[in-house]
Amino acid sequence: MTQVAQLELEGWQALLDRNADMFRGMAAGARIGLLSKDDFEPPTATMVVWQADGERMRAAYESFPGFDRVNIDLLFVADDDTIRHLHDPDAPAPFAEIKRKVRRREVLLYVVKPRDELLEWGYEDFLDSLGLAFMGACR
């Protein structure tokens, strides 16, 4: 079991609940994964999955089956220290740190689904809040 999987699921849920506004526009079924770059060898790796259920995001653990078979829309890959900090209830602005680290390429973002599907699932505001210009101005 990786360091990521040892973190309490309740802590992930608390993070999602404290930052619920970031996920407001997401349709039920939208899925974001978070995986440790220190351990992402399938099938033993474990990722945290945040899934929209129509009311809020819910946290769960799932095994990482590999990039070609993963059933998520976006995948963040970060080191264990970053993941522990994101999980920490005392972290003042955990998503601001993710935003900064994505820009510095310290957190990798894999866009698993095509752009049009991400728009349908309601990812535009979430990605904009992270400062990612993935969606662009023209549609």
C-alpha positions as CSV (number, residue, x, y, z in Angstrom):
1,M,0.0,0.0,0.0
2,T,1.4,3.4,-1.0
3,Q,1.6,6.5,1.2
4,V,-1.4,7.9,-0.7
5,A,-3.6,5.0,0.2
6,Q,-2.6,5.3,3.8
7,L,-4.2,8.7,4.1
8,E,-7.7,8.7,5.6
9,L,-10.6,8.8,3.1
10,E,-12.4,11.1,5.5
11,G,-9.6,13.7,5.0
12,W,-10.1,13.6,1.3
13,Q,-13.8,14.0,1.7
14,A,-13.3,17.0,4.0
15,L,-11.0,18.6,1.4
16,L,-13.7,18.2,-1.3
17,D,-16.4,19.5,1.0
18,R,-14.3,22.6,2.1
19,N,-13.7,23.4,-1.6
20,A,-17.1,22.4,-3.0
21,D,-17.4,25.6,-5.1
22,M,-14.5,24.5,-7.3
23,F,-16.6,21.5,-8.5
24,R,-20.1,23.1,-8.7
25,G,-20.6,22.9,-12.5
26,M,-19.5,19.2,-12.8
27,A,-22.1,16.7,-14.0
28,A,-22.7,13.5,-12.1
29,G,-20.1,10.9,-13.1
30,A,-17.3,13.4,-13.7
31,R,-14.1,11.8,-12.3
32,I,-10.7,13.2,-11.3
33,G,-7.8,11.0,-10.1
34,L,-4.8,11.8,-8.0
35,L,-1.9,9.4,-8.1
36,S,1.5,9.4,-6.4
37,K,4.4,9.7,-8.9
38,D,6.4,7.8,-6.3
39,D,4.3,4.7,-7.0
40,F,2.2,4.4,-10.1
41,E,3.0,0.9,-11.3
42,P,-0.2,-0.9,-12.2
43,P,-1.9,-2.9,-10.8
44,T,-0.4,-2.3,-7.3
45,A,-0.7,1.5,-7.3
46,T,-3.7,3.2,-5.6
47,M,-5.2,6.5,-6.6
48,V,-7.7,8.7,-5.0
49,V,-10.7,9.3,-7.2
50,W,-13.0,12.3,-6.8
51,Q,-16.4,11.6,-8.4
52,A,-19.3,14.0,-8.8
53,D,-22.6,12.4,-7.8
54,G,-24.9,15.3,-8.7
55,E,-24.8,16.8,-5.3
56,R,-21.1,16.9,-4.4
57,M,-17.8,15.3,-5.0
58,R,-17.1,12.0,-3.3
59,A,-13.7,10.6,-2.5
60,A,-12.8,6.9,-2.9
61,Y,-9.8,4.8,-3.4
62,E,-9.3,2.7,-6.6
63,S,-6.5,0.7,-8.0
64,F,-4.7,2.3,-10.9
65,P,-5.0,-0.1,-13.9
66,G,-2.6,1.9,-16.1
67,F,-2.9,4.9,-18.4
68,D,-4.6,2.9,-21.2
69,R,-7.4,1.5,-19.0
70,V,-7.9,4.2,-16.3
71,N,-11.6,5.3,-16.0
72,I,-11.2,8.9,-15.1
73,D,-11.3,12.3,-17.0
74,L,-8.3,14.0,-15.5
75,L,-5.3,12.5,-13.6
76,F,-3.0,14.5,-11.4
77,V,0.3,12.9,-10.6
78,A,2.2,14.4,-7.7
79,D,4.9,13.5,-5.2
80,D,3.8,12.2,-1.8
81,D,4.7,15.4,0.0
82,T,2.4,17.4,-2.2
83,I,-0.4,14.8,-1.8
84,R,0.0,14.8,2.0
85,H,-0.1,18.6,2.0
86,L,-3.3,18.6,-0.1
87,H,-4.8,16.2,2.3
88,D,-3.8,18.3,5.4
89,P,-6.9,20.0,6.9
90,D,-4.7,22.9,8.0
91,A,-3.4,23.7,4.5
92,P,-4.7,27.2,3.9
93,A,-5.2,27.0,0.1
94,P,-4.4,23.5,-1.2
95,F,-5.7,24.0,-4.7
96,A,-3.6,27.2,-5.1
97,E,-0.6,25.0,-4.4
98,I,-1.7,22.5,-7.0
99,K,-2.2,25.4,-9.5
100,R,1.3,26.7,-8.8
101,K,2.9,23.2,-9.0
102,V,1.1,22.4,-12.3
103,R,2.5,25.5,-13.8
104,R,6.0,24.6,-12.6
105,R,5.5,21.0,-13.8
106,E,5.9,19.6,-10.3
107,V,2.4,18.2,-10.6
108,L,1.6,16.5,-13.9
109,L,-1.9,16.7,-15.3
110,Y,-3.0,14.1,-17.8
111,V,-6.1,14.9,-19.7
112,V,-7.6,11.5,-20.3
113,K,-10.9,12.5,-22.1
114,P,-11.3,14.6,-25.2
115,R,-12.0,18.4,-24.9
116,D,-15.6,18.1,-25.9
117,E,-16.3,15.4,-23.3
118,L,-14.7,17.6,-20.6
119,L,-17.0,20.4,-21.6
120,E,-20.0,18.2,-21.4
121,W,-19.0,17.0,-17.9
122,G,-18.6,20.6,-16.7
123,Y,-14.9,20.9,-16.3
124,E,-14.5,24.4,-17.7
125,D,-14.8,26.3,-14.4
126,F,-12.6,23.8,-12.5
127,L,-9.8,24.0,-15.0
128,D,-10.1,27.8,-15.2
129,S,-9.9,28.0,-11.4
130,L,-6.5,26.2,-11.7
131,G,-5.4,28.7,-14.3
132,L,-5.3,26.1,-17.0
133,A,-6.0,27.5,-20.5
134,F,-6.9,24.0,-21.8
135,M,-10.4,25.1,-22.8
136,G,-9.4,28.2,-24.7
137,A,-11.6,31.1,-25.7
138,C,-13.0,29.7,-28.9
139,R,-15.4,26.8,-28.9
